[in-house]
Amino acid sequence: MKLKLFAAMLPLIALSTSLASAEVPTTQELLSRSGFKEAYKSMITLPAWVVSGQGTSTPVEYFSQDGKRYALGHMCKPHDCATQQLEIVMANDHSGAWGLLSIKANSALKQTLLGSPEPAMEKVLRDAYSKNNPAN
């Protein structure tokens, strides 16, 4: 009986072994393949006006925090300021820049932090957005 059971299971064992040995790509390998590469790029793409730094903008405001000086700016998509905005902080010593990209679609607001700001800098960015959008 045991021999019959083993004989019956042998094809299943062989099948699972061949499936396990089939090469499964790593995430990096998958992202280098046509189709996946384009989908990935579209996922991480910022709006063109953000990438180029060519938006409708206001004069920067300077402020100091923890002994360092920063410039705080506001920019939006030309002809679409109500739905696409960027708050940006740049260190005067060129040591860093951080942003808060805000995009409204179908009355939902999506905000994305750029540059991994520390909590205090994130607060500056969010406060600037609130100041520039008092009705929200």
NORLINDA-V967411 format. One record per residue. N is the residue number from 0. RES is the residue in three letters. OMEGA is omega as a letter, one per 20 degrees, with the letter a starting at -180 (none if undefined). Layout:
N|RES|OMEGA, N|RES|OMEGA
//
This chain:
0|MET|r, 1|LYS|a, 2|LEU|r, 3|LYS|r, 4|LEU|r, 5|PHE|r, 6|ALA|r, 7|ALA|a, 8|MET|a, 9|LEU|r, 10|PRO|r, 11|LEU|r, 12|ILE|r, 13|ALA|r, 14|LEU|a, 15|SER|r, 16|THR|a, 17|SER|r, 18|LEU|a, 19|ALA|a, 20|SER|r, 21|ALA|a, 22|GLU|r, 23|VAL|a, 24|PRO|r, 25|THR|r, 26|THR|r, 27|GLN|r, 28|GLU|r, 29|LEU|a, 30|LEU|r, 31|SER|a, 32|ARG|r, 33|SER|a, 34|GLY|r, 35|PHE|a, 36|LYS|a, 37|GLU|r, 38|ALA|r, 39|TYR|r, 40|LYS|r, 41|SER|r, 42|MET|a, 43|ILE|a, 44|THR|r, 45|LEU|r, 46|PRO|a, 47|ALA|a, 48|TRP|r, 49|VAL|a, 50|VAL|a, 51|SER|a, 52|GLY|a, 53|GLN|r, 54|GLY|r, 55|THR|a, 56|SER|r, 57|THR|r, 58|PRO|r, 59|VAL|r, 60|GLU|r, 61|TYR|r, 62|PHE|r, 63|SER|r, 64|GLN|a, 65|ASP|r, 66|GLY|r, 67|LYS|a, 68|ARG|a, 69|TYR|r, 70|ALA|r, 71|LEU|a, 72|GLY|r, 73|HIS|r, 74|MET|r, 75|CYS|r, 76|LYS|r, 77|PRO|r, 78|HIS|r, 79|ASP|a, 80|CYS|a, 81|ALA|a, 82|THR|a, 83|GLN|a, 84|GLN|r, 85|LEU|r, 86|GLU|a, 87|ILE|r, 88|VAL|r, 89|MET|r, 90|ALA|a, 91|ASN|r, 92|ASP|r, 93|HIS|a, 94|SER|r, 95|GLY|r, 96|ALA|a, 97|TRP|a, 98|GLY|r, 99|LEU|r, 100|LEU|a, 101|SER|r, 102|ILE|r, 103|LYS|r, 104|ALA|a, 105|ASN|a, 106|SER|r, 107|ALA|a, 108|LEU|r, 109|LYS|r, 110|GLN|a, 111|THR|r, 112|LEU|r, 113|LEU|r, 114|GLY|r, 115|SER|a, 116|PRO|r, 117|GLU|a, 118|PRO|a, 119|ALA|r, 120|MET|r, 121|GLU|r, 122|LYS|r, 123|VAL|a, 124|LEU|a, 125|ARG|r, 126|ASP|r, 127|ALA|r, 128|TYR|a, 129|SER|r, 130|LYS|a, 131|ASN|a, 132|ASN|a, 133|PRO|a, 134|ALA|a, 135|ASN|none
//
